[in-house]
């Protein structure tokens, strides 16, 4: 989802939830590539619109948290207060690199990601769920590393 009309269209198919995608929001807000170029206030604005439009839970792609452990609690608070039912945080570094583009990608250390997830949880409304996602397979680190990060 990336706006009210896309949420309304999804509603017609009665999904379990709607996904506010950083890829779609980046493209819709200015034709931007999905490289971490939108900020949490832009995402919260879209979430607010989608949440008002749909009758289904809104799950939000928060990328790597919009600033790491020091800023992610504020981003999580802003997005959950905008109407997110759940947020998804990935373990890319802040220098996000979409799976759609070739090239090397770095992942946050497990320790750094744990800090980021704890900070995210602190910022969320009590009713908002946290989904942690690893990009280990996409980054070429293999199944063992993906399981280590799970």
FIKE-167694 format. One record per residue: x, y, z of N, C-alpha, C, O in turn. Coordinates in Angstrom, 3 decimals. Example, Ala and Ser with C-alpha at 12.3 -4.5 7.8 and 13.67 -1.06 7.14 Angstrom:
2
+----------+----------+----------+----------+----------+----------+----------+----------+----------+----------+----------+----------+
:     n.xx :     n.yy :     n.zz :    ca.xx :    ca.yy :    ca.zz :     c.xx :     c.yy :     c.zz :     o.xx :     o.yy :     o.zz :
+----------+----------+----------+----------+----------+----------+----------+----------+----------+----------+----------+----------+
:   13.190 :   -5.690 :    7.800 :   12.300 :   -4.500 :    7.800 :   13.200 :   -3.300 :    7.800 :   14.236 :   -3.319 :    8.465 :
:   12.850 :   -2.250 :    7.080 :   13.670 :   -1.060 :    7.140 :   12.900 :    0.030 :    7.870 :   13.409 :    1.138 :    8.039 :
+----------+----------+----------+----------+----------+----------+----------+----------+----------+----------+----------+----------+
***
This chain:
150
+----------+----------+----------+----------+----------+----------+----------+----------+----------+----------+----------+----------+
:     n.xx :     n.yy :     n.zz :    ca.xx :    ca.yy :    ca.zz :     c.xx :     c.yy :     c.zz :     o.xx :     o.yy :     o.zz :
+----------+----------+----------+----------+----------+----------+----------+----------+----------+----------+----------+----------+
:    0.840 :   -1.166 :    0.000 :    0.000 :    0.000 :    0.000 :    0.891 :    1.236 :    0.000 :    2.015 :    1.223 :    0.500 :
:    0.361 :    2.276 :   -0.563 :    1.119 :    3.525 :   -0.572 :    0.215 :    4.741 :   -0.506 :    0.703 :    5.871 :   -0.486 :
:   -1.110 :    4.528 :   -0.470 :   -2.040 :    5.654 :   -0.351 :   -3.443 :    5.120 :   -0.065 :   -3.657 :    3.911 :    0.021 :
:   -4.390 :    6.039 :    0.081 :   -5.765 :    5.656 :    0.362 :   -6.397 :    4.791 :   -0.712 :   -6.974 :    3.753 :   -0.390 :
:   -6.308 :    5.183 :   -1.990 :   -6.922 :    4.349 :   -3.028 :   -6.351 :    2.925 :   -3.094 :   -7.104 :    1.978 :   -3.323 :
:   -5.052 :    2.759 :   -2.901 :   -4.497 :    1.396 :   -2.938 :   -4.996 :    0.582 :   -1.743 :   -5.212 :   -0.623 :   -1.865 :
:   -5.179 :    1.228 :   -0.593 :   -5.732 :    0.535 :    0.578 :   -7.189 :    0.156 :    0.346 :   -7.611 :   -0.945 :    0.702 :
:   -7.947 :    1.050 :   -0.241 :   -9.353 :    0.767 :   -0.539 :   -9.473 :   -0.393 :   -1.532 :  -10.342 :   -1.252 :   -1.383 :
:   -8.617 :   -0.415 :   -2.525 :   -8.611 :   -1.504 :   -3.494 :   -8.285 :   -2.834 :   -2.806 :   -8.940 :   -3.843 :   -3.067 :
:   -7.291 :   -2.837 :   -1.943 :   -6.931 :   -4.058 :   -1.211 :   -8.090 :   -4.532 :   -0.343 :   -8.340 :   -5.734 :   -0.246 :
:   -8.795 :   -3.602 :    0.286 :   -9.933 :   -3.952 :    1.142 :  -10.970 :   -4.794 :    0.404 :  -11.606 :   -5.664 :    1.000 :
:  -11.135 :   -4.540 :   -0.864 :  -12.132 :   -5.287 :   -1.651 :  -11.804 :   -6.776 :   -1.717 :  -12.679 :   -7.592 :   -2.006 :
:  -10.553 :   -7.129 :   -1.452 :  -10.124 :   -8.525 :   -1.507 :  -10.018 :   -9.148 :   -0.118 :   -9.569 :  -10.285 :    0.022 :
:  -10.430 :   -8.405 :    0.908 :  -10.496 :   -8.879 :    2.293 :   -9.197 :   -9.550 :    2.780 :   -9.219 :  -10.710 :    3.192 :
:   -8.077 :   -8.830 :    2.734 :   -6.815 :   -9.423 :    3.193 :   -6.792 :   -9.538 :    4.717 :   -7.599 :   -8.915 :    5.407 :
:   -5.869 :  -10.332 :    5.226 :   -5.687 :  -10.415 :    6.675 :   -5.097 :   -9.117 :    7.219 :   -5.357 :   -8.739 :    8.361 :
:   -4.308 :   -8.443 :    6.399 :   -3.701 :   -7.165 :    6.762 :   -3.295 :   -6.466 :    5.473 :   -3.299 :   -7.074 :    4.403 :
:   -2.945 :   -5.188 :    5.578 :   -2.365 :   -4.469 :    4.445 :   -0.926 :   -4.103 :    4.810 :   -0.624 :   -3.789 :    5.961 :
:   -0.061 :   -4.149 :    3.825 :    1.378 :   -3.909 :    3.996 :    1.720 :   -2.560 :    3.390 :    1.540 :   -2.351 :    2.190 :
:    2.211 :   -1.646 :    4.210 :    2.693 :   -0.359 :    3.712 :    4.180 :   -0.548 :    3.415 :    5.010 :   -0.641 :    4.318 :
:    4.481 :   -0.600 :    2.141 :    5.795 :   -0.966 :    1.639 :    6.682 :    0.260 :    1.433 :    6.252 :    1.250 :    0.841 :
:    7.915 :    0.189 :    1.921 :    8.845 :    1.301 :    1.677 :    9.118 :    1.450 :    0.180 :    9.317 :    2.564 :   -0.304 :
:    9.128 :    0.349 :   -0.545 :    9.325 :    0.400 :   -1.996 :    8.216 :    1.215 :   -2.654 :    8.483 :    2.123 :   -3.441 :
:    6.962 :    0.880 :   -2.322 :    5.820 :    1.572 :   -2.938 :    5.731 :    3.028 :   -2.498 :    5.453 :    3.909 :   -3.311 :
:    5.964 :    3.279 :   -1.217 :    5.886 :    4.656 :   -0.717 :    6.978 :    5.505 :   -1.358 :    6.717 :    6.640 :   -1.757 :
:    8.191 :    4.978 :   -1.462 :    9.286 :    5.719 :   -2.106 :    8.928 :    6.079 :   -3.541 :    9.130 :    7.213 :   -3.976 :
:    8.399 :    5.110 :   -4.267 :    8.028 :    5.348 :   -5.669 :    6.889 :    6.350 :   -5.774 :    6.914 :    7.234 :   -6.630 :
:    5.886 :    6.216 :   -4.902 :    4.707 :    7.084 :   -4.981 :    5.005 :    8.520 :   -4.560 :    4.398 :    9.455 :   -5.082 :
:    5.930 :    8.705 :   -3.624 :    6.207 :   10.053 :   -3.123 :    7.117 :   10.871 :   -4.026 :    7.294 :   12.067 :   -3.799 :
:    7.682 :   10.265 :   -5.018 :    8.554 :   11.068 :   -5.875 :    9.367 :   10.247 :   -6.838 :   10.395 :   10.711 :   -7.332 :
:    8.931 :    9.039 :   -7.115 :    9.675 :    8.209 :   -8.043 :   11.041 :    7.821 :   -7.522 :   11.962 :    7.583 :   -8.304 :
:   11.181 :    7.754 :   -6.205 :   12.476 :    7.444 :   -5.604 :   12.726 :    5.944 :   -5.580 :   11.781 :    5.163 :   -5.462 :
:   13.984 :    5.530 :   -5.690 :   14.293 :    4.109 :   -5.523 :   14.185 :    3.734 :   -4.044 :   14.245 :    4.600 :   -3.171 :
:   14.028 :    2.448 :   -3.771 :   13.898 :    1.963 :   -2.394 :   15.281 :    1.821 :   -1.766 :   15.786 :    0.714 :   -1.579 :
:   15.872 :    2.948 :   -1.450 :   17.226 :    2.975 :   -0.889 :   17.276 :    3.739 :    0.429 :   18.310 :    4.316 :    0.767 :
:   16.181 :    3.752 :    1.172 :   16.152 :    4.433 :    2.462 :   16.092 :    5.942 :    2.344 :   16.581 :    6.645 :    3.229 :
:   15.507 :    6.457 :    1.276 :   15.487 :    7.902 :    1.034 :   14.286 :    8.615 :    1.647 :   14.292 :    9.841 :    1.752 :
:   13.259 :    7.873 :    2.052 :   12.125 :    8.512 :    2.731 :   12.397 :    8.489 :    4.231 :   13.160 :    7.651 :    4.712 :
:   11.777 :    9.403 :    4.968 :   12.000 :    9.425 :    6.410 :   10.747 :    8.967 :    7.154 :    9.701 :    8.727 :    6.551 :
:   10.874 :    8.853 :    8.467 :    9.771 :    8.311 :    9.269 :    8.539 :    9.203 :    9.256 :    7.421 :    8.697 :    9.352 :
:    8.708 :   10.510 :    9.139 :    7.527 :   11.388 :    9.102 :    6.761 :   11.211 :    7.796 :    5.532 :   11.273 :    7.784 :
:    7.478 :   10.990 :    6.696 :    6.797 :   10.716 :    5.422 :    6.058 :    9.379 :    5.491 :    4.926 :    9.267 :    5.020 :
:    6.693 :    8.377 :    6.073 :    6.042 :    7.077 :    6.207 :    4.831 :    7.185 :    7.135 :    3.787 :    6.600 :    6.849 :
:    4.953 :    7.916 :    8.231 :    3.829 :    8.077 :    9.161 :    2.647 :    8.757 :    8.487 :    1.498 :    8.399 :    8.749 :
:    2.904 :    9.713 :    7.640 :    1.827 :   10.390 :    6.917 :    1.061 :    9.405 :    6.034 :   -0.169 :    9.433 :    5.990 :
:    1.785 :    8.542 :    5.337 :    1.145 :    7.523 :    4.497 :    0.378 :    6.535 :    5.373 :   -0.747 :    6.161 :    5.042 :
:    0.972 :    6.110 :    6.482 :    0.309 :    5.169 :    7.395 :   -1.001 :    5.760 :    7.906 :   -2.017 :    5.067 :    7.968 :
:   -0.976 :    7.022 :    8.265 :   -2.193 :    7.694 :    8.756 :   -3.305 :    7.617 :    7.707 :   -4.450 :    7.302 :    8.035 :
:   -2.975 :    7.899 :    6.469 :   -3.957 :    7.844 :    5.382 :   -4.465 :    6.422 :    5.169 :   -5.672 :    6.204 :    5.065 :
:   -3.561 :    5.464 :    5.106 :   -3.955 :    4.071 :    4.883 :   -4.808 :    3.567 :    6.043 :   -5.823 :    2.905 :    5.821 :
:   -4.408 :    3.873 :    7.285 :   -5.160 :    3.400 :    8.457 :   -6.575 :    3.973 :    8.490 :   -7.510 :    3.294 :    8.914 :
:   -6.736 :    5.218 :    8.047 :   -8.085 :    5.817 :    7.997 :   -8.932 :    5.194 :    6.900 :  -10.160 :    5.198 :    6.989 :
:   -8.298 :    4.665 :    5.878 :   -8.997 :    4.179 :    4.694 :   -9.385 :    2.709 :    4.786 :  -10.428 :    2.314 :    4.265 :
:   -8.562 :    1.894 :    5.440 :   -8.795 :    0.448 :    5.467 :   -9.475 :    0.016 :    6.759 :   -9.432 :    0.721 :    7.767 :
:  -10.098 :   -1.146 :    6.711 :  -10.676 :   -1.735 :    7.919 :   -9.809 :   -2.900 :    8.415 :  -10.194 :   -3.624 :    9.333 :
:   -8.646 :   -3.067 :    7.803 :   -7.747 :   -4.165 :    8.142 :   -6.516 :   -3.653 :    8.894 :   -6.180 :   -2.472 :    8.807 :
:   -5.845 :   -4.545 :    9.634 :   -4.612 :   -4.141 :   10.311 :   -3.579 :   -3.634 :    9.297 :   -3.487 :   -4.134 :    8.176 :
:   -2.815 :   -2.639 :    9.719 :   -1.807 :   -2.019 :    8.857 :   -0.417 :   -2.422 :    9.362 :   -0.027 :   -2.078 :   10.477 :
:    0.315 :   -3.151 :    8.529 :    1.679 :   -3.575 :    8.849 :    2.629 :   -2.703 :    8.026 :    2.472 :   -2.562 :    6.814 :
:    3.612 :   -2.126 :    8.708 :    4.453 :   -1.100 :    8.085 :    5.909 :   -1.549 :    7.982 :    6.496 :   -2.031 :    8.951 :
:    6.468 :   -1.383 :    6.808 :    7.881 :   -1.624 :    6.543 :    8.664 :   -0.411 :    7.052 :    8.691 :    0.636 :    6.406 :
:    9.299 :   -0.564 :    8.214 :   10.092 :    0.530 :    8.789 :   11.557 :    0.456 :    8.378 :   12.413 :    1.082 :    9.002 :
:   11.842 :   -0.305 :    7.333 :   13.212 :   -0.433 :    6.842 :   14.146 :   -0.817 :    7.987 :   13.892 :   -1.798 :    8.686 :
:   15.217 :   -0.059 :    8.185 :   16.169 :   -0.337 :    9.265 :   15.907 :    0.513 :   10.499 :   16.722 :    0.533 :   11.421 :
:   14.787 :    1.208 :   10.526 :   14.420 :    1.972 :   11.714 :   14.594 :    3.469 :   11.605 :   14.354 :    4.183 :   12.579 :
:   15.002 :    3.965 :   10.460 :   15.122 :    5.414 :   10.243 :   16.085 :    6.083 :   11.207 :   15.791 :    7.158 :   11.729 :
:   17.227 :    5.464 :   11.449 :   18.220 :    6.165 :   12.245 :   18.907 :    5.329 :   13.296 :   19.650 :    5.877 :   14.110 :
:   18.701 :    4.059 :   13.316 :   19.383 :    3.198 :   14.265 :   18.845 :    3.332 :   15.671 :   17.855 :    4.027 :   15.896 :
:   19.495 :    2.664 :   16.631 :   18.979 :    2.589 :   17.992 :   18.691 :    3.934 :   18.656 :   17.794 :    4.024 :   19.495 :
:   19.427 :    4.969 :   18.301 :   19.211 :    6.263 :   18.953 :   17.956 :    6.976 :   18.480 :   17.417 :    7.810 :   19.207 :
:   17.480 :    6.670 :   17.282 :   16.322 :    7.381 :   16.737 :   15.112 :    6.494 :   16.491 :   14.006 :    6.997 :   16.298 :
:   15.307 :    5.184 :   16.496 :   14.226 :    4.288 :   16.095 :   13.043 :    4.324 :   17.056 :   11.909 :    4.097 :   16.635 :
:   13.282 :    4.604 :   18.339 :   12.139 :    4.652 :   19.262 :   11.174 :    5.771 :   18.890 :    9.960 :    5.584 :   18.965 :
:   11.689 :    6.921 :   18.494 :   10.826 :    8.027 :   18.072 :   10.112 :    7.690 :   16.763 :    8.923 :    7.975 :   16.617 :
:   10.820 :    7.093 :   15.823 :   10.197 :    6.692 :   14.557 :    9.091 :    5.673 :   14.810 :    8.011 :    5.769 :   14.227 :
:    9.355 :    4.700 :   15.674 :    8.347 :    3.682 :   15.997 :    7.130 :    4.314 :   16.659 :    5.994 :    3.953 :   16.349 :
:    7.361 :    5.243 :   17.556 :    6.243 :    5.926 :   18.228 :    5.402 :    6.696 :   17.208 :    4.174 :    6.609 :   17.217 :
:    6.057 :    7.438 :   16.345 :    5.356 :    8.236 :   15.338 :    4.530 :    7.355 :   14.407 :    3.381 :    7.678 :   14.104 :
:    5.098 :    6.263 :   13.960 :    4.412 :    5.378 :   13.014 :    3.309 :    4.582 :   13.700 :    2.241 :    4.388 :   13.119 :
:    3.545 :    4.119 :   14.921 :    2.476 :    3.372 :   15.600 :    1.325 :    4.295 :   15.980 :    0.166 :    3.888 :   15.907 :
:    1.615 :    5.520 :   16.380 :    0.541 :    6.471 :   16.688 :   -0.223 :    6.887 :   15.439 :   -1.369 :    7.328 :   15.531 :
:    0.399 :    6.751 :   14.277 :   -0.279 :    7.077 :   13.016 :   -1.288 :    6.002 :   12.619 :   -2.117 :    6.223 :   11.736 :
:   -1.219 :    4.831 :   13.274 :   -2.204 :    3.790 :   13.007 :   -1.656 :    2.431 :   12.643 :   -2.420 :    1.552 :   12.243 :
:   -0.351 :    2.228 :   12.767 :    0.217 :    0.911 :   12.464 :   -0.235 :   -0.110 :   13.497 :   -0.262 :    0.172 :   14.695 :
:   -0.587 :   -1.291 :   13.025 :   -0.896 :   -2.421 :   13.907 :    0.367 :   -3.218 :   14.209 :    0.469 :   -3.873 :   15.246 :
:    1.327 :   -3.153 :   13.290 :    2.619 :   -3.827 :   13.446 :    3.640 :   -3.094 :   12.590 :    3.298 :   -2.472 :   11.584 :
:    4.901 :   -3.179 :   13.006 :    5.999 :   -2.636 :   12.210 :    7.015 :   -3.745 :   11.981 :    7.177 :   -4.640 :   12.810 :
:    7.687 :   -3.670 :   10.855 :    8.703 :   -4.649 :   10.488 :   10.037 :   -3.922 :   10.358 :   10.157 :   -2.946 :    9.617 :
:   11.034 :   -4.408 :   11.086 :   12.378 :   -3.822 :   11.063 :   13.336 :   -4.851 :   10.463 :   13.348 :   -6.012 :   10.873 :
:   14.128 :   -4.423 :    9.503 :   15.113 :   -5.308 :    8.878 :   16.498 :   -5.018 :    9.430 :   16.717 :   -3.989 :   10.068 :
:   17.423 :   -5.921 :    9.186 :   18.772 :   -5.785 :    9.730 :   19.794 :   -5.256 :    8.728 :   20.993 :   -5.482 :    8.892 :
:   19.334 :   -4.556 :    7.697 :   20.270 :   -3.828 :    6.841 :   20.930 :   -2.737 :    7.664 :   20.379 :   -2.289 :    8.670 :
:   22.100 :   -2.314 :    7.241 :   22.701 :   -1.146 :    7.877 :   21.893 :    0.078 :    7.458 :   20.994 :   -0.028 :    6.624 :
:   22.199 :    1.213 :    8.018 :   21.476 :    2.435 :    7.656 :   21.701 :    2.810 :    6.201 :   20.919 :    3.562 :    5.621 :
:   22.762 :    2.289 :    5.615 :   23.006 :    2.498 :    4.188 :   22.257 :    1.402 :    3.431 :   22.860 :    0.488 :    2.869 :
:   20.925 :    1.519 :    3.431 :   20.052 :    0.488 :    2.865 :   20.361 :    0.241 :    1.396 :   20.682 :    1.157 :    0.639 :
:   20.254 :   -1.030 :    1.020 :   20.449 :   -1.421 :   -0.366 :   19.358 :   -2.415 :   -0.703 :   19.367 :   -3.537 :   -0.196 :
:   18.432 :   -2.029 :   -1.539 :   17.286 :   -2.867 :   -1.893 :   17.722 :   -4.136 :   -2.613 :   18.730 :   -4.148 :   -3.320 :
:   16.953 :   -5.200 :   -2.425 :   17.243 :   -6.457 :   -3.114 :   17.068 :   -6.338 :   -4.624 :   17.525 :   -7.203 :   -5.372 :
:   16.416 :   -5.284 :   -5.070 :   16.195 :   -5.102 :   -6.503 :   17.419 :   -4.563 :   -7.232 :   17.465 :   -4.570 :   -8.462 :
:   18.407 :   -4.098 :   -6.477 :   19.593 :   -3.505 :   -7.082 :   20.808 :   -4.377 :   -6.796 :   20.990 :   -4.823 :   -5.663 :
:   21.642 :   -4.629 :   -7.802 :   22.820 :   -5.466 :   -7.576 :   23.843 :   -4.739 :   -6.714 :   23.849 :   -3.511 :   -6.624 :
:   24.690 :   -5.512 :   -6.094 :   25.767 :   -4.921 :   -5.318 :   25.839 :   -5.498 :   -3.922 :   24.937 :   -6.197 :   -3.460 :
:   26.933 :   -5.185 :   -3.271 :   27.155 :   -5.655 :   -1.911 :   26.182 :   -4.980 :   -0.956 :   25.774 :   -3.838 :   -1.166 :
:   25.824 :   -5.694 :    0.081 :   25.000 :   -5.101 :    1.135 :   25.528 :   -5.577 :    2.481 :   25.853 :   -6.749 :    2.668 :
:   25.601 :   -4.650 :    3.390 :   26.066 :   -4.960 :    4.734 :   24.867 :   -5.100 :    5.651 :   23.840 :   -4.449 :    5.463 :
:   25.016 :   -5.958 :    6.645 :   23.985 :   -6.119 :    7.657 :   24.511 :   -5.583 :    8.978 :   25.712 :   -5.610 :    9.247 :
:   23.591 :   -5.100 :    9.791 :   23.960 :   -4.673 :   11.136 :   24.441 :   -5.898 :   11.907 :   23.998 :   -7.015 :   11.641 :
:   25.336 :   -5.691 :   12.852 :   25.747 :   -6.812 :   13.699 :   24.537 :   -7.283 :   14.505 :   23.580 :   -6.533 :   14.697 :
:   24.588 :   -8.508 :   14.965 :   23.486 :   -9.037 :   15.773 :   23.284 :   -8.157 :   17.005 :   22.148 :   -7.872 :   17.384 :
:   24.374 :   -7.730 :   17.627 :   24.281 :   -6.890 :   18.826 :   23.615 :   -5.550 :   18.513 :   22.753 :   -5.085 :   19.260 :
:   24.022 :   -4.939 :   17.407 :   23.430 :   -3.651 :   17.014 :   21.947 :   -3.827 :   16.679 :   21.130 :   -2.970 :   17.017 :
:   21.602 :   -4.914 :   16.028 :   20.203 :   -5.159 :   15.688 :   19.370 :   -5.398 :   16.944 :   18.225 :   -4.952 :   17.014 :
:   19.919 :   -6.087 :   17.925 :   19.201 :   -6.284 :   19.191 :   18.906 :   -4.939 :   19.851 :   17.805 :   -4.729 :   20.361 :
:   19.878 :   -4.031 :   19.846 :   19.664 :   -2.688 :   20.402 :   18.554 :   -1.970 :   19.647 :   17.692 :   -1.329 :   20.249 :
:   18.585 :   -2.082 :   18.329 :   17.576 :   -1.434 :   17.489 :   16.181 :   -1.993 :   17.782 :   15.215 :   -1.236 :   17.881 :
:   16.078 :   -3.302 :   17.919 :   14.776 :   -3.924 :   18.198 :   14.258 :   -3.546 :   19.583 :   13.063 :   -3.302 :   19.750 :
:   15.144 :   -3.495 :   20.577 :   14.719 :   -3.064 :   21.923 :   14.218 :   -1.616 :   21.893 :   13.193 :   -1.294 :   22.494 :
:   14.942 :   -0.761 :   21.197 :   14.528 :    0.645 :   21.099 :   13.201 :    0.770 :   20.354 :   12.355 :    1.584 :   20.724 :
:   13.018 :   -0.029 :   19.315 :   11.750 :   -0.013 :   18.581 :   10.612 :   -0.394 :   19.508 :    9.583 :    0.281 :   19.543 :
:   10.788 :   -1.467 :   20.255 :    9.736 :   -1.941 :   21.171 :    9.373 :   -0.847 :   22.176 :    8.196 :   -0.645 :   22.474 :
:   10.375 :   -0.145 :   22.696 :   10.108 :    0.940 :   23.659 :    9.240 :    2.029 :   23.049 :    8.406 :    2.617 :   23.738 :
:    9.427 :    2.300 :   21.767 :    8.698 :    3.385 :   21.129 :    7.293 :    3.040 :   20.700 :    6.468 :    3.936 :   20.519 :
:    6.998 :    1.764 :   20.533 :    5.695 :    1.365 :   20.001 :    4.569 :    1.514 :   21.011 :    4.765 :    1.367 :   22.217 :
:    3.391 :    1.809 :   20.490 :    2.188 :    1.746 :   21.306 :    2.043 :    0.303 :   21.800 :    2.455 :   -0.622 :   21.100 :
:    1.463 :    0.090 :   22.998 :    1.354 :   -1.274 :   23.535 :    0.627 :   -2.257 :   22.616 :    0.917 :   -3.453 :   22.642 :
:   -0.296 :   -1.777 :   21.819 :   -1.071 :   -2.678 :   20.949 :   -0.386 :   -2.964 :   19.611 :   -0.905 :   -3.738 :   18.807 :
:    0.760 :   -2.355 :   19.368 :    1.457 :   -2.504 :   18.083 :    2.511 :   -3.615 :   18.184 :    3.329 :   -3.624 :   19.104 :
:    2.482 :   -4.532 :   17.243 :    3.419 :   -5.651 :   17.217 :    4.720 :   -5.269 :   16.511 :    4.752 :   -4.379 :   15.661 :
:    5.789 :   -5.972 :   16.890 :    7.101 :   -5.796 :   16.276 :    7.459 :   -7.068 :   15.516 :    7.407 :   -8.166 :   16.071 :
:    7.821 :   -6.917 :   14.254 :    8.267 :   -8.029 :   13.415 :    9.725 :   -7.763 :   13.055 :   10.040 :   -6.736 :   12.453 :
:   10.608 :   -8.680 :   13.419 :   12.026 :   -8.560 :   13.068 :   12.278 :   -9.391 :   11.816 :   11.804 :  -10.522 :   11.701 :
:   13.026 :   -8.820 :   10.884 :   13.293 :   -9.509 :    9.621 :   14.793 :   -9.452 :    9.323 :   15.425 :   -8.404 :    9.456 :
:   15.341 :  -10.578 :    8.923 :   16.741 :  -10.587 :    8.518 :   16.849 :  -10.622 :    6.997 :   16.038 :  -11.244 :    6.312 :
:   17.845 :   -9.955 :    6.501 :   18.154 :   -9.935 :    5.077 :   19.360 :  -10.826 :    4.779 :   19.990 :  -10.693 :    3.730 :
:   19.682 :  -11.734 :    5.704 :   20.891 :  -12.554 :    5.570 :   20.915 :  -13.359 :    4.277 :   21.955 :  -13.434 :    3.623 :
:   19.809 :  -13.954 :    3.901 :   19.791 :  -14.746 :    2.665 :   19.986 :  -13.864 :    1.444 :   20.752 :  -14.202 :    0.542 :
:   19.294 :  -12.736 :    1.418 :   19.402 :  -11.803 :    0.297 :   20.830 :  -11.278 :    0.170 :   21.330 :  -11.071 :   -0.936 :
:   21.477 :  -11.068 :    1.311 :   22.841 :  -10.535 :    1.317 :   23.890 :  -11.610 :    1.036 :   25.085 :  -11.318 :    0.996 :
:   23.441 :  -12.855 :    0.841 :   24.364 :  -13.921 :    0.497 :   25.086 :  -14.558 :    1.666 :   26.126 :  -15.190 :    1.477 :
:   24.553 :  -14.404 :    2.877 :   25.215 :  -14.952 :    4.063 :   24.816 :  -16.387 :    4.377 :   25.421 :  -17.009 :    5.250 :
:   23.824 :  -16.926 :    3.697 :   23.450 :  -18.323 :    3.866 :   22.444 :  -18.585 :    4.970 :   22.114 :  -17.715 :    5.776 :
:   21.969 :  -19.828 :    4.969 :   20.915 :  -20.244 :    5.896 :   21.401 :  -20.225 :    7.341 :   20.666 :  -19.789 :    8.227 :
:   22.622 :  -20.689 :    7.595 :   23.136 :  -20.730 :    8.969 :   23.142 :  -19.332 :    9.589 :   22.739 :  -19.164 :   10.740 :
:   23.588 :  -18.347 :    8.845 :   23.608 :  -16.973 :    9.366 :   22.198 :  -16.436 :    9.540 :   21.923 :  -15.727 :   10.508 :
:   21.305 :  -16.761 :    8.624 :   19.907 :  -16.330 :    8.766 :   19.308 :  -16.905 :   10.045 :   18.620 :  -16.197 :   10.781 :
:   19.561 :  -18.176 :   10.312 :   19.045 :  -18.802 :   11.534 :   19.698 :  -18.210 :   12.776 :   19.036 :  -18.047 :   13.801 :
:   20.978 :  -17.887 :   12.699 :   21.665 :  -17.246 :   13.821 :   21.035 :  -15.896 :   14.155 :   20.997 :  -15.497 :   15.319 :
:   20.545 :  -15.196 :   13.142 :   19.955 :  -13.872 :   13.327 :   18.476 :  -13.932 :   13.690 :   17.895 :  -12.923 :   14.090 :
:   17.867 :  -15.101 :   13.554 :   16.412 :  -15.227 :   13.778 :   16.023 :  -15.078 :   15.234 :   14.841 :  -15.160 :   15.569 :
+----------+----------+----------+----------+----------+----------+----------+----------+----------+----------+----------+----------+
***
